[in-house]
Structures are given as C-alpha cells and as structure tokens.
Amino acid sequence: MPQISVNDLKNGITLELDNGLFQVVEFQHVKPGKGGAFVRTKIRNIRNGAVIDKTFNAGIKVEQAIVDRQDMQFLYKDADDYVFMDTSTYDQMNVAPSALGDTAHYLVEQMIAQIAMYQGEIIGVEIAASVELTVSETEPGVQGDRVSGARKPATLETGKLLQVPLFVEIGDKIKVDTRTGDYITRV
C-alpha cells in the first residue's frame, strides 16, 4: 500500500485505516496560534456509508487504498443480482444489490456505469448525475388543478417512485437527478 501524508489529502481519496476503508468527504488544514498544525477531516465508511469526523496531526502518513474503476455496461437483472459486462473484454460480472445501494433505482439496460473495486471486492457503482427514464404509471392531472408547484406521484420504468409535476403523463421521458432522486425536467 502506498502511504501519503495527510497534508496531501484531497476530496475523494480512499484511505485504508485500522478499522476499514474510508473516502475523504471534506478536509481542512488547521494551523492554530499555539501548538502544532493538524488536519480535520470528514470521512465516509465505504462499506456502511457512515460519516465520521477524524483529526490527524499534520505530516503523519496514512495508507492510501488503490481503487480500480472501470466502465461496465448494465445488461439485465438476474433474480437478485445485477449483471454487468466489461465493454472491452465482454466478461460478465454479477453485482449484489447491497453494492449498488440507491443506484439500483436508476439502472436501465445498456446503461454504462463505473464499477469501483478494491482487492476484488465491489465497493461502489457510480452512474451519471442525471438519467432519462420513462414514466410507467401515474394518475392523470386534474383539469383546473394548476396550483403553482403542484406534484403527483409517478412510478418509473425501474420501479422508482417519485413526485412529478401534474403535466407529466404515462410514457413521458423525464430527467431525474440520481443524487437526490428529484425530477429535473421532461425530455
């Protein structure tokens, strides 16, 4: 494992600490008037998603985890697992829903996703910040009910339920923010 100084930390760097695998969410170098400098960080446990605060003395070394990221194409859902294919070698890989997290709500066939692996273990799946999905079920908007910002529930082709404006109908393609799960616009 390569070691890096905590002075060189950046957002997104993955660290292997004594109690697991962590990704730096936020960091701040602090140089108080008295005493030595230190680095205050917020780090997210990759396996369970918990965010903790950790303070390091300036200049100490920590283990940097080498995470392999590769683009893979989502093929289909097989029972509980999701099947992805490496676009260069055509090798297929089954991914458990626990590794996908909320990303599973936005996956449609043929979509390209970035699979993050650490020592052969899938630690995350990343997709684009927004995706286009088709509305498969929603109630019709009531004529005359045009209150500013009025919303109604809609079910997407992936089974995800979200709130959309009244003018959205079954069969419409909409853009959804994958980070928040909110409706962005009709396509």
MDTraj code that builds the backbone (N, CA, C; nanometers):
import mdtraj as md
import numpy as np

residues = "MET PRO GLN ILE SER VAL ASN ASP LEU LYS ASN GLY ILE THR LEU GLU LEU ASP ASN GLY LEU PHE GLN VAL VAL GLU PHE GLN HIS VAL LYS PRO GLY LYS GLY GLY ALA PHE VAL ARG THR LYS ILE ARG ASN ILE ARG ASN GLY ALA VAL ILE ASP LYS THR PHE ASN ALA GLY ILE LYS VAL GLU GLN ALA ILE VAL ASP ARG GLN ASP MET GLN PHE LEU TYR LYS ASP ALA ASP ASP TYR VAL PHE MET ASP THR SER THR TYR ASP GLN MET ASN VAL ALA PRO SER ALA LEU GLY ASP THR ALA HIS TYR LEU VAL GLU GLN MET ILE ALA GLN ILE ALA MET TYR GLN GLY GLU ILE ILE GLY VAL GLU ILE ALA ALA SER VAL GLU LEU THR VAL SER GLU THR GLU PRO GLY VAL GLN GLY ASP ARG VAL SER GLY ALA ARG LYS PRO ALA THR LEU GLU THR GLY LYS LEU LEU GLN VAL PRO LEU PHE VAL GLU ILE GLY ASP LYS ILE LYS VAL ASP THR ARG THR GLY ASP TYR ILE THR ARG VAL".split()
xyz = np.array([
    [0.0829, -0.1187, 0.0000],
    [0.0000, 0.0000, 0.0000],
    [0.0873, 0.1249, 0.0000],
    [0.0588, 0.2184, -0.0880],
    [0.1334, 0.3442, -0.0839],
    [0.0863, 0.4294, 0.0335],
    [0.1818, 0.4984, 0.0923],
    [0.1473, 0.5877, 0.2025],
    [0.1508, 0.7311, 0.1529],
    [0.0564, 0.8106, 0.2003],
    [0.0553, 0.9527, 0.1662],
    [0.0469, 1.0326, 0.2956],
    [0.0968, 1.1537, 0.2897],
    [0.0904, 1.2434, 0.4042],
    [-0.0508, 1.3002, 0.4134],
    [-0.1006, 1.3215, 0.5349],
    [-0.2336, 1.3808, 0.5494],
    [-0.2361, 1.5242, 0.4958],
    [-0.1197, 1.5863, 0.4780],
    [-0.1138, 1.7193, 0.4169],
    [-0.1547, 1.7154, 0.2700],
    [-0.1463, 1.5960, 0.2055],
    [-0.1783, 1.5813, 0.0635],
    [-0.3196, 1.5293, 0.0394],
    [-0.4026, 1.5223, 0.1427],
    [-0.5385, 1.4697, 0.1264],
    [-0.6204, 1.5588, 0.0335],
    [-0.7053, 1.4948, -0.0454],
    [-0.7983, 1.5628, -0.1357],
    [-0.9341, 1.4945, -0.1221],
    [-1.0406, 1.5642, -0.1595],
    [-1.1732, 1.5034, -0.1578],
    [-1.1763, 1.3860, -0.2558],
    [-1.2363, 1.2746, -0.2129],
    [-1.2496, 1.1581, -0.2998],
    [-1.1404, 1.0542, -0.2837],
    [-1.0295, 1.0873, -0.2162],
    [-0.9217, 0.9905, -0.1952],
    [-0.9713, 0.8820, -0.1002],
    [-0.9374, 0.7562, -0.1306],
    [-0.9781, 0.6444, -0.0464],
    [-0.8611, 0.6035, 0.0417],
    [-0.8888, 0.5907, 0.1713],
    [-0.7860, 0.5555, 0.2690],
    [-0.8192, 0.4222, 0.3345],
    [-0.7132, 0.3468, 0.3659],
    [-0.7315, 0.2249, 0.4430],
    [-0.6797, 0.2534, 0.5834],
    [-0.7741, 0.2681, 0.6754],
    [-0.7385, 0.2945, 0.8142],
    [-0.7575, 0.1663, 0.8943],
    [-0.7171, 0.1679, 1.0202],
    [-0.7199, 0.0479, 1.1034],
    [-0.8570, -0.0187, 1.1111],
    [-0.9639, 0.0584, 1.1041],
    [-1.0957, -0.0019, 1.1181],
    [-1.1778, -0.0007, 0.9895],
    [-1.1145, -0.0004, 0.8735],
    [-1.1884, -0.0131, 0.7489],
    [-1.1400, 0.0744, 0.6353],
    [-1.2247, 0.0837, 0.5336],
    [-1.1971, 0.1567, 0.4112],
    [-1.2803, 0.2848, 0.4135],
    [-1.2153, 0.4010, 0.3964],
    [-1.2827, 0.5291, 0.4086],
    [-1.2501, 0.6188, 0.2905],
    [-1.3478, 0.7033, 0.2523],
    [-1.3280, 0.8008, 0.1463],
    [-1.3370, 0.9405, 0.2070],
    [-1.2437, 1.0281, 0.1703],
    [-1.2410, 1.1639, 0.2238],
    [-1.3549, 1.2439, 0.1607],
    [-1.4439, 1.2956, 0.2464],
    [-1.5559, 1.3767, 0.2010],
    [-1.5182, 1.5242, 0.2077],
    [-1.4483, 1.5619, 0.3151],
    [-1.4122, 1.7011, 0.3382],
    [-1.2855, 1.7040, 0.4227],
    [-1.2000, 1.8021, 0.3996],
    [-1.0786, 1.8149, 0.4807],
    [-1.0470, 1.9617, 0.5011],
    [-0.9733, 1.9900, 0.6105],
    [-0.9352, 2.1276, 0.6399],
    [-0.8027, 2.1261, 0.7140],
    [-0.7051, 2.2007, 0.6632],
    [-0.5764, 2.2163, 0.7314],
    [-0.5920, 2.3284, 0.8342],
    [-0.5523, 2.3001, 0.9592],
    [-0.5666, 2.3991, 1.0658],
    [-0.4298, 2.4260, 1.1274],
    [-0.3934, 2.5530, 1.1367],
    [-0.2674, 2.5945, 1.1980],
    [-0.3022, 2.6900, 1.3111],
    [-0.3184, 2.6357, 1.4329],
    [-0.3534, 2.7237, 1.5444],
    [-0.2339, 2.8109, 1.5854],
    [-0.2624, 2.9142, 1.6603],
    [-0.1561, 3.0045, 1.7075],
    [-0.0569, 2.9315, 1.7975],
    [-0.1055, 2.8450, 1.8826],
    [-0.0194, 2.7660, 1.9712],
    [-0.0278, 2.6203, 1.9298],
    [0.0788, 2.5491, 1.9435],
    [0.0779, 2.4057, 1.9146],
    [0.0999, 2.3751, 1.7679],
    [0.0974, 2.2475, 1.7368],
    [0.1251, 2.2032, 1.6006],
    [0.0017, 2.2057, 1.5119],
    [0.0262, 2.2042, 1.3836],
    [-0.0821, 2.2032, 1.2855],
    [-0.1481, 2.0648, 1.2839],
    [-0.2729, 2.0620, 1.2375],
    [-0.3428, 1.9341, 1.2237],
    [-0.4397, 1.9420, 1.1066],
    [-0.4891, 1.8258, 1.0655],
    [-0.5831, 1.8172, 0.9536],
    [-0.7133, 1.7585, 1.0074],
    [-0.8202, 1.8346, 0.9938],
    [-0.9527, 1.7905, 1.0378],
    [-1.0259, 1.7368, 0.9145],
    [-1.0792, 1.6145, 0.9233],
    [-1.1441, 1.5530, 0.8072],
    [-1.2818, 1.4986, 0.8430],
    [-1.3631, 1.4861, 0.7394],
    [-1.4869, 1.4079, 0.7460],
    [-1.4642, 1.2948, 0.6473],
    [-1.4760, 1.1717, 0.6961],
    [-1.4545, 1.0561, 0.6104],
    [-1.5762, 0.9650, 0.6151],
    [-1.6069, 0.9026, 0.4999],
    [-1.7229, 0.8150, 0.4879],
    [-1.6769, 0.6711, 0.4781],
    [-1.7315, 0.5865, 0.5648],
    [-1.7029, 0.4432, 0.5597],
    [-1.7660, 0.3884, 0.4324],
    [-1.6859, 0.3301, 0.3456],
    [-1.7344, 0.2844, 0.2167],
    [-1.8299, 0.1670, 0.2305],
    [-1.8105, 0.0830, 0.3286],
    [-1.8931, -0.0369, 0.3410],
    [-2.0304, -0.0106, 0.4020],
    [-2.0405, 0.0828, 0.4973],
    [-2.1719, 0.1059, 0.5588],
    [-2.2255, 0.2481, 0.5397],
    [-2.1470, 0.3383, 0.4810],
    [-2.1939, 0.4727, 0.4497],
    [-2.1887, 0.5727, 0.5641],
    [-2.1443, 0.5316, 0.6823],
    [-2.1393, 0.6224, 0.7976],
    [-2.0305, 0.7281, 0.7775],
    [-2.0627, 0.8524, 0.8112],
    [-1.9664, 0.9633, 0.8010],
    [-1.9188, 0.9969, 0.9421],
    [-1.7863, 0.9999, 0.9583],
    [-1.7293, 1.0327, 1.0888],
    [-1.6282, 1.1456, 1.0747],
    [-1.6043, 1.2149, 1.1852],
    [-1.5014, 1.3194, 1.1903],
    [-1.3749, 1.2568, 1.2463],
    [-1.2614, 1.2858, 1.1827],
    [-1.1337, 1.2334, 1.2323],
    [-1.0301, 1.3432, 1.2165],
    [-0.9458, 1.3583, 1.3187],
    [-0.8408, 1.4593, 1.3169],
    [-0.7048, 1.3897, 1.3158],
    [-0.6184, 1.4350, 1.2244],
    [-0.4827, 1.3802, 1.2123],
    [-0.3830, 1.4903, 1.2456],
    [-0.2723, 1.4560, 1.3099],
    [-0.1630, 1.5517, 1.3254],
    [-0.1001, 1.5746, 1.1887],
    [-0.0583, 1.6969, 1.1624],
    [-0.0003, 1.7302, 1.0317],
    [0.1268, 1.6498, 1.0083],
    [0.1443, 1.6033, 0.8864],
    [0.2674, 1.5357, 0.8485],
    [0.2679, 1.3854, 0.8682],
    [0.1694, 1.3273, 0.9387],
    [0.1728, 1.1818, 0.9556],
    [0.1326, 1.1140, 0.8248],
    [0.1692, 0.9895, 0.8121],
    [0.1412, 0.9134, 0.6899],
    [0.0232, 0.8205, 0.7142],
    [-0.0610, 0.8044, 0.6111],
    [-0.1736, 0.7110, 0.6159],
    [-0.1688, 0.6243, 0.4900],
    [-0.2327, 0.5082, 0.4969],
    [-0.2351, 0.4158, 0.3838],
    [-0.3413, 0.4603, 0.2826],
    [-0.3012, 0.4777, 0.1584],
    [-0.3965, 0.5100, 0.0530],
    [-0.4390, 0.3798, -0.0130],
    [-0.5683, 0.3568, -0.0232],
    [-0.6207, 0.2371, -0.0882],
    [-0.6279, 0.2618, -0.2379],
    [-0.5754, 0.1686, -0.3157],
    [-0.5804, 0.1799, -0.4608],
    [-0.7116, 0.1174, -0.5087],
    [-0.8005, 0.2022, -0.5574],
    [-0.9317, 0.1582, -0.6040],
    [-0.9301, 0.1546, -0.7559],
    [-0.9650, 0.0387, -0.8114],
    [-0.9700, 0.0208, -0.9564],
    [-1.1102, 0.0546, -1.0043],
    [-1.1204, 0.1487, -1.0970],
    [-1.2513, 0.1871, -1.1519],
    [-1.2545, 0.1505, -1.2995],
    [-1.3634, 0.0853, -1.3403],
    [-1.3755, 0.0530, -1.4818],
    [-1.5203, 0.0683, -1.5261],
    [-1.5351, 0.1129, -1.6513],
    [-1.6680, 0.1306, -1.7077],
    [-1.7236, -0.0049, -1.7493],
    [-1.8476, -0.0307, -1.7087],
    [-1.9147, -0.1549, -1.7440],
    [-2.0569, -0.1224, -1.7860],
    [-2.1117, -0.2084, -1.8702],
    [-2.2467, -0.1882, -1.9208],
    [-2.3445, -0.2769, -1.8441],
    [-2.4553, -0.2175, -1.7977],
    [-2.5576, -0.2952, -1.7283],
    [-2.6369, -0.3732, -1.8325],
    [-2.6458, -0.5064, -1.8148],
    [-2.7170, -0.5904, -1.9103],
    [-2.8599, -0.6205, -1.8664],
    [-2.8745, -0.6825, -1.7493],
    [-3.0074, -0.7207, -1.7027],
    [-3.0017, -0.7575, -1.5552],
    [-3.1214, -0.7719, -1.4968],
    [-3.1320, -0.8153, -1.3578],
    [-3.1623, -0.9645, -1.3588],
    [-3.0800, -1.0421, -1.2881],
    [-3.0941, -1.1871, -1.2833],
    [-3.1270, -1.2272, -1.1399],
    [-3.2546, -1.2611, -1.1149],
    [-3.3033, -1.2926, -0.9798],
    [-3.2721, -1.1731, -0.8893],
    [-3.1797, -1.1889, -0.7935],
    [-3.1457, -1.0790, -0.7041],
    [-3.0292, -0.9958, -0.7549],
    [-2.9400, -1.0559, -0.8333],
    [-2.8180, -0.9876, -0.8768],
    [-2.8399, -0.9050, -1.0033],
    [-2.7492, -0.8090, -1.0219],
    [-2.7471, -0.7271, -1.1426],
    [-2.6264, -0.7708, -1.2244],
    [-2.6450, -0.7924, -1.3545],
    [-2.5372, -0.8424, -1.4395],
    [-2.4800, -0.7276, -1.5212],
    [-2.3476, -0.7089, -1.5079],
    [-2.2745, -0.6066, -1.5822],
    [-2.1741, -0.6736, -1.6741],
    [-2.1382, -0.6042, -1.7845],
    [-2.0417, -0.6584, -1.8797],
    [-1.9303, -0.5571, -1.9031],
    [-1.8072, -0.6074, -1.8993],
    [-1.6910, -0.5258, -1.9345],
    [-1.6975, -0.5036, -2.0849],
    [-1.7012, -0.3780, -2.1291],
    [-1.7200, -0.3485, -2.2717],
    [-1.5974, -0.3813, -2.3569],
    [-1.4817, -0.3989, -2.2950],
    [-1.3631, -0.4302, -2.3748],
    [-1.3369, -0.5803, -2.3845],
    [-1.3612, -0.6549, -2.2758],
    [-1.3329, -0.7995, -2.2771],
    [-1.4592, -0.8842, -2.2877],
    [-1.5766, -0.8226, -2.2728],
    [-1.7062, -0.8907, -2.2756],
    [-1.7236, -0.9895, -2.1606],
    [-1.6425, -0.9765, -2.0553],
    [-1.6612, -1.0592, -1.9357],
    [-1.7813, -1.0056, -1.8595],
    [-1.8605, -1.0993, -1.8039],
    [-1.9779, -1.0585, -1.7284],
    [-1.9532, -1.0752, -1.5792],
    [-2.0161, -0.9886, -1.5005],
    [-1.9963, -0.9896, -1.3560],
    [-2.1317, -0.9681, -1.2880],
    [-2.1604, -1.0497, -1.1872],
    [-2.2822, -1.0322, -1.1083],
    [-2.2522, -0.9394, -0.9920],
    [-2.3402, -0.8417, -0.9701],
    [-2.3233, -0.7453, -0.8627],
    [-2.4439, -0.7550, -0.7698],
    [-2.4169, -0.7679, -0.6406],
    [-2.5240, -0.7778, -0.5415],
    [-2.5915, -0.6419, -0.5238],
    [-2.7203, -0.6408, -0.4925],
    [-2.7908, -0.5134, -0.4715],
    [-2.7304, -0.4288, -0.3595],
    [-2.6694, -0.4920, -0.2602],
    [-2.6093, -0.4164, -0.1495],
    [-2.4934, -0.3289, -0.1979],
    [-2.4198, -0.3726, -0.3005],
    [-2.3092, -0.2927, -0.3550],
    [-2.3618, -0.1750, -0.4368],
    [-2.4817, -0.1882, -0.4918],
    [-2.5391, -0.0819, -0.5735],
    [-2.5996, 0.0305, -0.4905],
    [-2.6627, -0.0042, -0.3793],
    [-2.7300, 0.0974, -0.2983],
    [-2.8451, 0.1596, -0.3761],
    [-2.8582, 0.2924, -0.3695],
    [-2.9670, 0.3631, -0.4384],
    [-2.9499, 0.3649, -0.5896],
    [-2.8313, 0.3348, -0.6380],
    [-2.8065, 0.3341, -0.7823],
    [-2.8986, 0.2365, -0.8545],
    [-2.9398, 0.1302, -0.7870],
    [-3.0264, 0.0292, -0.8483],
    [-3.1585, 0.0886, -0.8973],
    [-3.2053, 0.1970, -0.8359],
    [-3.3321, 0.2590, -0.8744],
    [-3.3245, 0.3307, -1.0090],
    [-3.2037, 0.3510, -1.0614],
    [-3.1871, 0.4293, -1.1833],
    [-3.1274, 0.3494, -1.2992],
    [-3.0986, 0.2211, -1.2787],
    [-3.0352, 0.1404, -1.3825],
    [-3.1356, 0.0925, -1.4866],
    [-3.1046, 0.1185, -1.6126],
    [-3.1812, 0.0631, -1.7239],
    [-3.0840, -0.0122, -1.8130],
    [-3.1350, -0.1086, -1.8864],
    [-3.0485, -0.1910, -1.9708],
    [-2.9688, -0.1052, -2.0685],
    [-2.8451, -0.1461, -2.0930],
    [-2.7485, -0.0814, -2.1832],
    [-2.6827, 0.0417, -2.1229],
    [-2.7146, 0.0782, -1.9985],
    [-2.6545, 0.1951, -1.9346],
    [-2.5099, 0.1642, -1.8939],
    [-2.4214, 0.2624, -1.9104],
    [-2.2826, 0.2477, -1.8687],
    [-2.2685, 0.2987, -1.7257],
    [-2.2053, 0.2173, -1.6411],
    [-2.1806, 0.2548, -1.5019],
    [-2.0328, 0.2340, -1.4722],
    [-1.9820, 0.3038, -1.3721],
    [-1.8427, 0.2881, -1.3321],
    [-1.8391, 0.2046, -1.2040],
    [-1.7759, 0.0883, -1.2137],
    [-1.7667, -0.0044, -1.1012],
    [-1.6340, 0.0209, -1.0296],
    [-1.6408, 0.0464, -0.8982],
    [-1.5206, 0.0677, -0.8168],
    [-1.4915, -0.0610, -0.7407],
    [-1.3686, -0.1139, -0.7581],
    [-1.3302, -0.2393, -0.6942],
    [-1.2034, -0.2195, -0.6121],
    [-1.2005, -0.2854, -0.4962],
    [-1.0836, -0.2819, -0.4101],
    [-1.0495, -0.4259, -0.3732],
    [-0.9350, -0.4718, -0.4162],
    [-0.8884, -0.6087, -0.3913],
    [-0.9943, -0.7116, -0.4294],
    [-1.0546, -0.6946, -0.5482],
    [-1.1521, -0.7893, -0.5993],
    [-1.2922, -0.7741, -0.5437],
    [-1.3133, -0.6839, -0.4489],
    [-1.4451, -0.6623, -0.3883],
    [-1.5068, -0.5363, -0.4468],
    [-1.6315, -0.5442, -0.4872],
    [-1.7007, -0.4270, -0.5408],
    [-1.7413, -0.3385, -0.4238],
    [-1.6918, -0.2153, -0.4244],
    [-1.7213, -0.1245, -0.3139],
    [-1.8166, -0.0124, -0.3545],
    [-1.8470, -0.0016, -0.4831],
    [-1.9396, 0.1026, -0.5249],
    [-1.9663, 0.1011, -0.6729],
    [-2.0799, 0.1562, -0.7109],
    [-2.1182, 0.1694, -0.8503],
    [-2.1636, 0.3132, -0.8698],
    [-2.1026, 0.3817, -0.9665],
    [-2.1356, 0.5214, -0.9917],
    [-2.1961, 0.5357, -1.1302],
    [-2.3018, 0.6176, -1.1392],
    [-2.3638, 0.6460, -1.2678],
    [-2.3663, 0.7976, -1.2864],
    [-2.4172, 0.8412, -1.4002],
    [-2.4226, 0.9843, -1.4299],
    [-2.5075, 1.0579, -1.3265],
    [-2.4871, 1.1881, -1.3157],
    [-2.5593, 1.2700, -1.2182],
    [-2.7080, 1.2777, -1.2495],
    [-2.7447, 1.2587, -1.3762],
    [-2.8868, 1.2560, -1.4128],
    [-2.9085, 1.1505, -1.5203],
    [-3.0263, 1.0892, -1.5178],
    [-3.0610, 0.9870, -1.6164],
    [-3.1997, 1.0158, -1.6716],
    [-3.2249, 0.9640, -1.7929],
    [-3.3555, 0.9781, -1.8548],
    [-3.4309, 0.8474, -1.8386],
    [-3.5493, 0.8540, -1.7766],
    [-3.6309, 0.7360, -1.7511],
    [-3.7732, 0.7614, -1.7989],
    [-3.8450, 0.6535, -1.8309],
    [-3.9816, 0.6628, -1.8798],
    [-4.0795, 0.6432, -1.7641],
    [-4.1842, 0.7241, -1.7627],
    [-4.2889, 0.7121, -1.6613],
    [-4.3781, 0.5944, -1.7012],
    [-4.3897, 0.4946, -1.6125],
    [-4.4713, 0.3773, -1.6452],
    [-4.6101, 0.3830, -1.5823],
    [-4.6269, 0.4634, -1.4762],
    [-4.7566, 0.4700, -1.4098],
    [-4.7696, 0.6023, -1.3359],
    [-4.8802, 0.6719, -1.3590],
    [-4.9125, 0.7938, -1.2854],
    [-5.0589, 0.8270, -1.3074],
    [-5.1151, 0.9064, -1.2190],
    [-5.2536, 0.9494, -1.2336],
    [-5.2586, 1.0659, -1.3308],
    [-5.3705, 1.0808, -1.4023],
    [-5.3805, 1.1986, -1.4903],
    [-5.3949, 1.3255, -1.4071],
    [-5.3403, 1.4354, -1.4578],
    [-5.3535, 1.5634, -1.3882],
    [-5.4965, 1.6119, -1.3977],
    [-5.5523, 1.6623, -1.2899],
    [-5.6905, 1.7090, -1.2879],
    [-5.6981, 1.8448, -1.3563],
    [-5.7902, 1.8589, -1.4533],
    [-5.8069, 1.9858, -1.5250],
    [-5.8467, 2.0953, -1.4261],
    [-5.7783, 2.2081, -1.4320],
    [-5.8088, 2.3190, -1.3436],
    [-5.7273, 2.3177, -1.2153],
    [-5.6657, 2.2045, -1.1832],
    [-5.5827, 2.1958, -1.0629],
    [-5.4402, 2.2365, -1.1010],
    [-5.4182, 2.3626, -1.1157],
    [-5.2880, 2.4114, -1.1639],
    [-5.2196, 2.4984, -1.0600],
    [-5.2271, 2.4569, -0.9361],
    [-5.1597, 2.5312, -0.8299],
    [-5.0110, 2.5317, -0.8607],
    [-4.9462, 2.6434, -0.8421],
    [-4.8035, 2.6556, -0.8713],
    [-4.7235, 2.5523, -0.7920],
    [-4.6508, 2.4692, -0.8634],
    [-4.5644, 2.3702, -0.7986],
    [-4.6370, 2.2450, -0.7525],
    [-4.7608, 2.2232, -0.7969],
    [-4.8354, 2.1038, -0.7561],
    [-4.7672, 1.9787, -0.8115],
    [-4.7674, 1.8716, -0.7329],
    [-4.7000, 1.7471, -0.7713],
    [-4.7927, 1.6286, -0.7541],
    [-4.7580, 1.5186, -0.8221],
    [-4.8304, 1.3930, -0.8082],
    [-4.7293, 1.2793, -0.8115],
    [-4.7625, 1.1634, -0.7540],
    [-4.6683, 1.0506, -0.7564],
    [-4.6641, 0.9850, -0.8944],
    [-4.5458, 0.9361, -0.9314],
    [-4.5281, 0.8640, -1.0577],
    [-4.4313, 0.7482, -1.0350],
    [-4.4562, 0.6366, -1.1022],
    [-4.3675, 0.5213, -1.0963],
    [-4.2895, 0.5167, -1.2270],
    [-4.1582, 0.5010, -1.2166],
    [-4.0725, 0.4967, -1.3347],
    [-4.0543, 0.3533, -1.3833],
    [-3.9945, 0.3365, -1.5005],
    [-3.9730, 0.2040, -1.5585],
    [-3.8885, 0.1132, -1.4704],
    [-3.8085, 0.1702, -1.3804],
    [-3.7238, 0.0908, -1.2912],
    [-3.7948, 0.0545, -1.1611],
    [-3.9170, 0.1078, -1.1405],
    [-3.9902, 0.0823, -1.0179],
    [-3.9750, 0.1937, -0.9150],
    [-3.8922, 0.2910, -0.9431],
    [-3.8701, 0.4046, -0.8525],
    [-3.9940, 0.4931, -0.8498],
    [-4.0356, 0.5331, -0.7307],
    [-4.1499, 0.6212, -0.7122],
    [-4.0996, 0.7603, -0.6766],
    [-4.1485, 0.8632, -0.7486],
    [-4.1089, 0.9997, -0.7167],
    [-4.2204, 1.0959, -0.7496],
    [-4.2073, 1.2193, -0.7043],
    [-4.3061, 1.3233, -0.7266],
    [-4.2718, 1.3996, -0.8543],
    [-4.3729, 1.4173, -0.9417],
    [-4.3536, 1.4879, -1.0689],
    [-4.4618, 1.5953, -1.0823],
    [-4.4424, 1.6938, -1.1697],
    [-4.5466, 1.7948, -1.1931],
    [-4.6727, 1.7318, -1.2539],
    [-4.7849, 1.8024, -1.2443],
    [-4.9137, 1.7499, -1.2901],
    [-4.9189, 1.7217, -1.4400],
    [-4.8394, 1.7926, -1.5218],
    [-4.8475, 1.7750, -1.6671],
    [-4.7781, 1.6485, -1.7184],
    [-4.7012, 1.5792, -1.6338],
    [-4.6311, 1.4577, -1.6757],
    [-4.7317, 1.3440, -1.6894],
    [-4.7235, 1.2704, -1.8010],
    [-4.8170, 1.1617, -1.8284],
    [-4.7432, 1.0297, -1.8482],
    [-4.8186, 0.9199, -1.8521],
    [-4.7609, 0.7871, -1.8761],
    [-4.6936, 0.7873, -2.0120],
    [-4.5729, 0.7313, -2.0206],
    [-4.4978, 0.7250, -2.1460],
    [-4.4014, 0.8396, -2.1659],
    [-4.4129, 0.9460, -2.0869],
    [-4.3201, 1.0599, -2.0983],
    [-4.1818, 1.0185, -2.0501],
    [-4.0790, 1.0699, -2.1169],
    [-3.9421, 1.0524, -2.0693],
    [-3.9084, 1.1740, -1.9842],
    [-3.8557, 1.1479, -1.8628],
    [-3.8189, 1.2579, -1.7742],
    [-3.6739, 1.2420, -1.7312],
    [-3.6128, 1.3524, -1.6954],
    [-3.4756, 1.3519, -1.6447],
    [-3.4826, 1.3559, -1.4929],
    [-3.4065, 1.2642, -1.4276],
    [-3.4086, 1.2510, -1.2825],
    [-3.2671, 1.2694, -1.2295],
    [-3.2530, 1.3463, -1.1216],
    [-3.1241, 1.3648, -1.0547],
    [-3.0959, 1.2401, -0.9706],
    [-2.9869, 1.1682, -1.0008],
    [-2.9576, 1.0425, -0.9310],
    [-2.9007, 1.0643, -0.7916],
    [-2.8545, 1.1848, -0.7611],
    [-2.8004, 1.2114, -0.6274],
    [-2.9100, 1.2373, -0.5261],
    [-3.0170, 1.3065, -0.5690],
    [-3.1257, 1.3421, -0.4778],
    [-3.2537, 1.2641, -0.5036],
    [-3.2682, 1.2076, -0.6243],
    [-3.3895, 1.1355, -0.6591],
    [-3.5031, 1.2286, -0.6981],
    [-3.4718, 1.3522, -0.7374],
    [-3.5744, 1.4515, -0.7715],
    [-3.5950, 1.4618, -0.9223],
    [-3.7156, 1.4995, -0.9606],
    [-3.7500, 1.5297, -1.1001],
    [-3.6761, 1.6554, -1.1430],
    [-3.6177, 1.6540, -1.2648],
    [-3.5496, 1.7739, -1.3154],
    [-3.6340, 1.8386, -1.4258],
    [-3.6623, 1.7610, -1.5335],
    [-3.7367, 1.8168, -1.6460],
    [-3.7936, 1.7041, -1.7324],
    [-3.8853, 1.7392, -1.8178],
    [-3.9390, 1.6440, -1.9142],
    [-3.8500, 1.6512, -2.0384],
    [-3.8218, 1.5377, -2.0992],
    [-3.7313, 1.5333, -2.2148],
    [-3.8109, 1.5349, -2.3426],
])
top = md.Topology()
chain = top.add_chain()
for i, resn in enumerate(residues, 1):
    res = top.add_residue(resn, chain, resSeq=i)
    for name in ("N", "CA", "C"):
        top.add_atom(name, md.element.get_by_symbol(name[0]), res)
traj = md.Trajectory(xyz[None], top)
